[in-house]
Amino acid sequence: MSSRCREGGRARVGALVLAAASAAAIAGLPGTLSGPLRVCADPSNPPFSSADESGFENRIARVIAAELGTNVQYYWWPQRRGFVRNTLDARVCDVVIGIPARSEGVLTTPAYYSAGYVFAFRPDRAPGLRSYDDPRLARLRVGVPLVGNDMAATPPGHALARRGLNDNVIGYAPLGATSTAERMVTALADGTLDVALLWAPQAEYYARRQDFEIVLAPAHDASDAAPDTFPMAMGVRRDDVALRDTLAAALARAAPRIDAVLRDYGVADAPAQRAGNGS
C-alpha cells in the first residue's frame, strides 16, 4: 500500500499563536481541573475517535487532560445531527475535541489544526487531477459525502453542482454500517467510483490501509492559489467561558505534543503557524 499527498494535500498544522493580550490573560488561568475532562465523542468515527480510544482526538484529549492534571471521562454519542444537543447541551459532557472553529451554538478555542477536502483516486484513473474545473470530471464517476439527516451537500458537492456536474456524481449518506469515507474508498477499490472527494484526515487514514495505491490531491478551483481549508478547534457550551479559556491555555502549552499526534496520523506534514481565534 502507498498513498501520496502532493502539494500540501495533507492538512498543515503548527504552533498555536495567541495575541499578546490574550496570552497575558491566559497566563493567569488555573492549570488544572477540579474533576475529569468530560469529553463528548463518537465511539466509531476513525481516525478521529473510537471506543477503544485509538483515534487522534482520543490521544489529544489525553494530552490536554495530562496538561490539566486530570483524566479523561467519555460520554459516547454518534456524531450526527443533534450531537451537540444530546451531549454538550444536555450537560452530560463538557468538551468536543474536534469541531469547526466557526461552529454556531458552541464556544470554541483557537483552532489547533486545519484541513480541507482532497481528490482521492487510483493513479491510472485521473492522473494529475487537481481542480474542480478539470473537464475530465464530467466523464468520471465522482463520489461526494453528504451530511446530516437531510443529506445536505458538503463543500465539494456544492463546487461540483456550480459547474453543472450532477448526473455523474454519487452522494454517500452518513448513515450506514461503516463510515462514509470507508464506503467511498471501497468504491474506489471495486471500480464503482473513479474519484472520491474526502475530508483530508479521513482520506489519509483509509488510503494508508489499502493494498492498492491511492493518490490524494487538494481539491480547489483552478483560479485559487491554494485549496480551501477549514480550521478545527475544541468546543464547549457557550456559557462556559472559563473552561474554553483553560483549554485554550492548555492547547498553547501542549502545541508541540499535539502536532506530534497529528503527524502520527498523517494530518500534517510539518508545523505551520496556526491562525484564527475561537468565537
SVG drawing of the C-alpha trace seen along z (x, -y; Angstrom):
<svg xmlns="http://www.w3.org/2000/svg" viewBox="-34 -43 42 48">
<polyline fill="none" stroke="black" stroke-width="0.4" points="0.0,0.0 1.1,-3.5 -0.6,-6.9 0.7,-10.2 -0.4,-13.6 1.1,-16.2 1.5,-20.0 0.2,-20.3 -2.5,-17.7 -2.2,-16.8 -3.6,-19.4 -1.0,-21.8 -0.7,-22.2 1.5,-24.2 2.1,-26.2 -0.9,-27.8 -0.4,-31.6 -2.4,-33.9 -2.4,-37.7 -0.1,-39.2 -3.0,-40.5 -4.8,-37.1 -1.5,-35.3 -1.1,-37.6 -4.6,-37.0 -4.3,-33.2 -1.1,-33.1 -3.1,-33.7 -5.6,-30.9 -5.5,-27.8 -3.6,-24.9 -5.7,-22.1 -9.3,-21.0 -11.1,-20.0 -12.6,-17.0 -12.2,-14.8 -12.1,-16.2 -15.6,-15.1 -15.3,-14.6 -18.2,-14.2 -17.2,-11.8 -18.4,-9.4 -17.5,-5.7 -17.0,-4.7 -15.5,-7.5 -11.9,-6.7 -9.5,-8.3 -11.0,-10.9 -12.4,-8.9 -13.2,-5.3 -14.5,-3.5 -11.0,-1.8 -9.6,-5.4 -7.3,-4.8 -8.3,-7.9 -6.2,-11.1 -8.9,-13.1 -8.7,-10.5 -4.9,-10.9 -5.2,-14.7 -7.8,-14.5 -5.2,-12.6 -2.6,-15.2 -4.9,-18.0 -6.0,-16.1 -2.4,-15.4 -1.6,-19.1 -4.5,-19.9 -3.6,-17.3 -6.6,-15.1 -8.0,-12.2 -10.5,-11.8 -14.1,-10.7 -16.1,-9.9 -19.7,-10.3 -20.2,-8.4 -22.8,-9.6 -22.8,-9.2 -21.6,-12.4 -24.7,-13.1 -27.4,-15.7 -28.3,-16.5 -24.8,-15.7 -24.3,-19.0 -27.9,-18.9 -27.6,-15.4 -24.1,-15.9 -22.9,-19.4 -26.3,-21.0 -27.6,-18.0 -24.6,-18.7 -23.5,-15.0 -20.1,-16.1 -18.2,-19.4 -15.9,-19.5 -15.9,-18.3 -12.3,-17.7 -12.7,-18.4 -15.3,-20.9 -15.3,-23.6 -13.9,-26.7 -16.8,-28.8 -19.5,-26.5 -22.7,-28.1 -24.2,-27.2 -20.8,-26.5 -17.9,-28.4 -14.7,-27.4 -11.0,-27.6 -8.5,-28.9 -8.0,-26.4 -5.4,-23.7 -5.3,-22.3 -6.8,-23.0 -7.9,-20.6 -9.6,-20.6 -11.1,-18.2 -9.0,-16.1 -9.5,-14.2 -8.7,-10.5 -8.2,-8.3 -6.2,-5.4 -3.3,-6.8 -4.5,-5.3 -8.0,-6.8 -7.3,-10.5 -3.6,-11.3 -2.8,-14.9 -6.3,-15.7 -6.2,-18.8 -9.1,-21.2 -12.9,-21.2 -12.5,-22.8 -10.8,-19.8 -13.0,-18.8 -12.4,-15.1 -14.7,-15.3 -17.7,-15.4 -16.8,-11.9 -15.7,-10.3 -17.8,-8.7 -17.3,-11.1 -18.3,-10.4 -19.1,-13.1 -20.0,-12.9 -23.4,-14.0 -24.1,-15.2 -27.0,-15.3 -30.3,-13.6 -31.4,-15.8 -28.4,-14.6 -27.1,-18.1 -24.3,-18.7 -20.7,-19.3 -18.4,-22.0 -17.2,-19.6 -20.8,-18.8 -21.6,-22.5 -18.5,-23.1 -19.4,-20.3 -23.1,-21.5 -22.0,-25.0 -20.3,-23.5 -23.4,-21.6 -21.9,-18.3 -24.8,-16.2 -25.6,-13.1 -22.2,-11.5 -21.9,-12.5 -22.8,-9.9 -23.7,-11.1 -22.8,-9.0 -25.1,-9.3 -23.7,-9.5 -25.8,-6.6 -24.5,-3.1 -22.8,0.0 -19.4,-1.8 -18.3,-5.4 -19.0,-7.4 -15.2,-7.7 -14.7,-3.9 -17.5,-3.1 -16.2,-5.6 -12.7,-4.1 -14.2,-0.6 -15.9,-2.0 -12.6,-3.2 -11.3,0.4 -14.1,2.1 -14.4,-0.5 -17.8,-1.9 -16.0,-5.3 -13.2,-6.8 -12.7,-9.7 -13.8,-10.3 -13.9,-13.7 -12.9,-13.2 -12.1,-15.1 -8.3,-15.0 -7.7,-13.3 -10.1,-10.5 -8.7,-10.2 -5.2,-9.8 -6.3,-7.3 -8.1,-5.0 -5.6,-5.3 -2.8,-4.0 -4.8,-0.9 -5.4,0.2 -3.4,2.8 -3.5,0.5 -2.2,-3.0 -4.4,-6.0 -3.3,-9.5 -4.6,-12.3 -4.6,-15.8 -6.0,-19.0 -9.3,-19.9 -9.8,-23.6 -10.8,-25.9 -8.4,-26.4 -8.2,-30.1 -7.3,-29.6 -3.7,-29.8 -4.3,-27.3 -7.1,-25.0 -9.7,-26.0 -9.0,-24.7 -11.3,-24.8 -9.9,-25.5 -10.8,-22.9 -11.0,-23.7 -12.3,-22.4 -15.9,-23.4 -17.7,-23.9 -21.0,-25.3 -21.5,-29.0 -21.8,-29.9 -18.6,-28.0 -16.0,-30.8 -13.7,-29.6 -13.4,-26.1 -12.8,-27.5 -10.0,-29.7 -8.5,-26.9 -8.5,-24.7 -7.0,-27.5 -4.1,-27.8 -3.6,-24.1 -3.6,-23.9 -0.9,-26.6 1.3,-24.8 0.8,-21.4 1.1,-22.5 4.3,-20.5 2.8,-17.3 -0.5,-17.8 1.4,-18.5 3.3,-15.2 0.0,-13.3 -1.4,-14.8 1.7,-14.0 1.4,-10.4 -2.0,-10.2 -0.9,-11.9 -2.8,-15.1 0.2,-17.3 3.5,-17.3 5.1,-19.9 4.2,-22.6 2.9,-25.9 1.6,-28.9 -1.9,-28.4 -4.3,-31.3 -7.9,-32.1 -9.5,-32.5 -12.5,-30.8 -15.8,-32.6"/>
</svg>
